[in-house]
Amino acid sequence: MIDSRASIETPAILTPHDVQRLHQACPDLDEWPLKWRYEDADIPVGQRIVEAFTPFLLYLLDQQLARSTVRRHRDNLWVLGGELIKRRYDDKKLARMDARAAISHLIDDEAGPLVYPSISESEQDSLDATCRKLHKFIQASNRSDLTK
């Protein structure tokens, strides 16, 4: 069986326990694609973004972080996903990428996408911290994929 937390590149195969944990931490996770959409064609893309975020969310839950910290990262992932959907309309290269590649394109080891003026400077700093953590997770996952 594939470990759903092993890689952002691996399709999520969730145990009932993982589904329960995700539901407790992100009760509206299944609704994110509907909330992000500008048009119905965005819903499948949003679903793939949620699938890409799922291993990272499980990783965060495995870290025994404070609820407020998990909630902050969860909220920042919601912002990141919405920003990705929005930017796909202005960036045709980004629109052609799969969700995982697009996420990697928007974030790096220093920051995430600039969402100003939609969010405050402190909210942007928080988003950047989550994006750095997600980038580090993706890099570690990619390295572990190469050694398999």
Secondary structure, DSSP 8 states (H G I E B T S, - for coil): ---TTS-SSS-----HHHHHHHHHH-TTGGGHHHHH-SSTTHHHHHHHHHHHHHHHHHHHHHTT--HHHHHHHHHHHHHHHHHHHHHTTT-HHHHHS-HHHHHHHH--SS-----TTSS-HHHHHHHHHHHHHHHHHHHHHHHHHHT-
